[in-house]
Amino acid sequence: MHPLLTRLDQWLAATRPAYYAALAPTAAVADVEEIAERVDAELPPLLRELLTWRNGQDYYYHGALESGWRLMSADSIADALDIYADLVANDDYADLWGTDWVPFLQNIFGDYLVIDLQGAFDGEPGQIVCFHCKDERRDILFPSLEAWLDTLVAALESGLLAEEEDQDDYDTWGPVDDVAYESFCAARYPGYPRYVEWMDYCDDTALDPGPAKLPTKSLLHALDVDRLRSVLGEYGLNNQLIDIALDRVDTRDDPGSSAADR
């Protein structure tokens, strides 16, 4: 097992036993290969190791790995790829989703952390991009999956991440101090994170960006919301939590400037 995964495994087993118990067993090789077939590319070795270590988490467990981000299983990754391939094919997301992106973390709001296999936005192949489903901003967080895992493990071990006590019964850990955590990440990987607007990289024939203050709900087609509700339900989220998430998407025009707002 990759040394970083070994450290993460040991830390979770010792410090978060309930979450550790909710992690799913290893993914089948055939399921991992299906992901590679969908993107028609070789997957990063560390993604294969991540899925071999744990195939996501129990979707009935109300908890997340870090700051609301839940580990995805091979099946859920394949399902997400199918959904967005269909949306791109029907021009609903042709300028908002990268066809060579492979998600590996998701939250309840329909956002994903993805591995960008080709390097969009003049970036590096393998970089980690945050896909915000309700606006055009894309956060390039780390240069690679290994950089993401390295930062996560180091932050957990050093105490920069701690249990979020204001999350009621939802088990997740987040930064103790947002500024300190952002400085920690930037110091480990200078130049990251980098924030870009998707439309800045589209040609003149791309999707019309519309008014400068584009309502976030206009970026979600009604059919997408139905699919999102179905997927969230399949991952064990109750209707009340789904309603809260979709209400935020439907009513807010400003995606916010902080991680908490987003």
Secondary structure, DSSP 4 states (H G I P E B T S, - for coil): --HHHHHHHHHHHHH-HHHHHHB--PPPHHHHHHHHHHHTSPPPHHHHHHHHH---B-TTS-B-SBTTBEEPPHHHHHHHHHHHHHHHHTTSSTTTS-TTEEEEEE-TTS-EEEEESS-STT--TTEEEEE-TTSSEEEEEESSHHHHHHHHHHHHHHTSEEE-TTSTT-B-EEESSHHHHHHHHHHHSTT-SEEEEGGGGS-TTS----SSS--GGGGS-HHHHHHHHHHHHHTT--HHHHHHHHHHHHH-S---SSTTT-
